[in-house]
Amino acid sequence: MGTNNDIIELLDILYGMITEAWGVPLGNDKCIIERDKAVEIINDIKANLPTELAEAKRLVAARDEFIGNAKREAEALRKSAEDKARLMVQEQEIVRVARAQSAEMIASAENKSKELRRVASDYVDQMMSAAEKNLSDSLAALRGSHSAFNKAGASRD
């Protein structure tokens, strides 16, 4: 027969030989087949079996390697996605804290500005009051001097 047929074909041929074989009289379970032909098919199966088993093992190993690579890649993608999500959460927290600090600083600056305006206004008011009092005292002194001058001039006449 040769080794051109694959194992499944050889098994099909052997199965066909047995199912189509003539039965033995008074032996329902027994049949007559060509021994040499059956042995040749079995030898072909034995010859092809190591090659097909090796190919099957290679395919299983390749499949396992593919699955392993796919699992590693999926794990790497999952980890990358988790890292990105964690980074985004951290960045959002940084932005939130920065905004809160910025709002605090603006409020603080506004409060300081109001306080400085109040203090400056109070200072200017105090200075103007003091200047007004000094001016009033000076005016009173000037009036007194003017009056005394006029009295002194009138008493000379």
C-alpha positions as CSV (number, residue, x, y, z in Angstrom):
1,M,0.0,0.0,0.0
2,G,2.8,2.5,0.8
3,T,2.8,5.3,3.3
4,N,1.0,7.9,1.1
5,N,-2.3,7.5,2.9
6,D,-2.9,9.2,6.3
7,I,-3.8,7.2,9.3
8,I,-7.6,8.0,9.1
9,E,-7.7,6.8,5.5
10,L,-5.9,3.6,6.4
11,L,-8.2,3.0,9.3
12,D,-11.2,3.6,7.1
13,I,-9.8,1.0,4.6
14,L,-9.2,-1.5,7.3
15,Y,-12.7,-0.8,8.7
16,G,-14.2,-1.3,5.3
17,M,-12.3,-4.6,4.8
18,I,-13.6,-6.0,8.1
19,T,-17.3,-4.8,7.7
20,E,-17.4,-6.1,4.1
21,A,-15.6,-9.4,4.9
22,W,-17.5,-12.7,4.5
23,G,-18.7,-14.2,7.7
24,V,-17.5,-17.6,8.9
25,P,-20.2,-20.3,8.9
26,L,-21.6,-20.8,12.4
27,G,-19.4,-17.9,13.7
28,N,-21.4,-14.7,13.8
29,D,-18.5,-12.7,15.3
30,K,-15.9,-14.0,12.9
31,C,-15.0,-13.0,9.3
32,I,-12.4,-13.8,6.6
33,I,-10.1,-11.0,5.5
34,E,-6.9,-10.9,3.5
35,R,-4.2,-11.3,6.2
36,D,-1.4,-9.8,4.1
37,K,-3.5,-6.8,3.0
38,A,-4.6,-6.2,6.7
39,V,-1.0,-6.5,8.0
40,E,0.2,-4.1,5.3
41,I,-2.4,-1.5,6.3
42,I,-1.5,-2.0,10.0
43,N,2.2,-1.5,9.1
44,D,1.4,1.7,7.2
45,I,-0.5,2.9,10.2
46,K,2.4,2.1,12.5
47,A,4.8,3.9,10.1
48,N,2.7,7.0,9.9
49,L,1.8,7.1,13.6
50,P,5.0,8.6,14.9
51,T,5.0,11.4,12.3
52,E,1.4,12.3,12.9
53,L,1.9,12.1,16.7
54,A,4.9,14.4,16.4
55,E,2.9,16.8,14.2
56,A,0.0,16.7,16.7
57,K,2.4,17.4,19.6
58,R,4.0,20.3,17.6
59,L,0.5,21.7,16.9
60,V,-0.5,21.4,20.6
61,A,2.8,23.0,21.7
62,A,2.3,25.8,19.2
63,R,-1.3,26.3,20.4
64,D,-0.1,26.3,24.0
65,E,2.6,28.9,23.2
66,F,0.0,31.0,21.3
67,I,-2.4,30.8,24.3
68,G,0.4,31.7,26.7
69,N,1.5,34.7,24.6
70,A,-2.1,35.8,24.3
71,K,-2.5,35.5,28.1
72,R,0.7,37.5,28.7
73,E,-0.4,40.1,26.2
74,A,-3.8,40.4,27.8
75,E,-2.3,40.7,31.2
76,A,0.1,43.4,29.9
77,L,-2.8,45.3,28.4
78,R,-4.9,44.9,31.6
79,K,-1.9,46.2,33.7
80,S,-1.3,49.0,31.3
81,A,-5.0,50.0,31.4
82,E,-4.9,49.9,35.3
83,D,-1.7,52.0,35.3
84,K,-3.3,54.6,32.9
85,A,-6.5,54.6,35.0
86,R,-4.5,55.1,38.2
87,L,-2.5,57.9,36.6
88,M,-5.6,59.6,35.4
89,V,-7.1,59.4,38.9
90,Q,-3.9,60.8,40.3
91,E,-3.8,63.6,37.7
92,Q,-7.5,64.4,38.4
93,E,-6.6,64.6,42.2
94,I,-3.7,66.9,41.4
95,V,-5.9,69.1,39.3
96,R,-8.6,69.1,42.1
97,V,-6.0,69.9,44.8
98,A,-4.4,72.6,42.6
99,R,-7.9,74.2,41.9
100,A,-8.7,74.1,45.6
101,Q,-5.4,75.7,46.5
102,S,-5.8,78.3,43.8
103,A,-9.2,79.2,45.0
104,E,-7.8,79.4,48.6
105,M,-5.0,81.6,47.4
106,I,-7.3,83.9,45.5
107,A,-9.7,84.1,48.5
108,S,-6.7,84.8,50.8
109,A,-5.3,87.4,48.4
110,E,-8.8,89.1,48.2
111,N,-9.0,89.1,52.0
112,K,-5.5,90.5,52.3
113,S,-6.3,93.2,49.7
114,K,-9.5,94.1,51.5
115,E,-7.6,94.3,54.8
116,L,-4.8,96.4,53.2
117,R,-7.4,98.8,51.8
118,R,-9.1,99.0,55.2
119,V,-5.8,99.6,57.0
120,A,-4.7,102.1,54.3
121,S,-8.1,103.8,54.5
122,D,-7.9,104.0,58.3
123,Y,-4.3,105.3,58.1
124,V,-5.2,108.0,55.6
125,D,-8.3,108.9,57.7
126,Q,-6.1,109.2,60.8
127,M,-3.5,111.2,58.9
128,M,-6.2,113.5,57.5
129,S,-7.7,113.9,60.9
130,A,-4.3,114.7,62.4
131,A,-3.6,117.1,59.6
132,E,-7.0,118.7,60.0
133,K,-6.4,119.1,63.8
134,N,-2.9,120.6,63.1
135,L,-4.3,122.9,60.5
136,S,-7.2,123.9,62.8
137,D,-4.7,124.5,65.7
138,S,-2.4,126.4,63.3
139,L,-5.4,128.4,62.0
140,A,-6.5,129.2,65.6
141,A,-2.9,130.2,66.4
142,L,-2.8,132.3,63.2
143,R,-6.1,134.0,64.1
144,G,-4.8,134.6,67.6
145,S,-1.5,136.1,66.2
146,H,-3.5,138.1,63.7
147,S,-5.8,139.4,66.4
148,A,-2.9,140.2,68.6
149,F,-1.1,141.9,65.7
150,N,-4.3,144.0,65.0
151,K,-4.6,144.9,68.7
152,A,-0.9,145.9,68.9
153,G,-1.3,148.0,65.8
154,A,-4.4,149.7,67.1
155,S,-2.8,150.5,70.4
156,R,0.1,152.3,68.6
157,D,-2.2,154.8,67.0
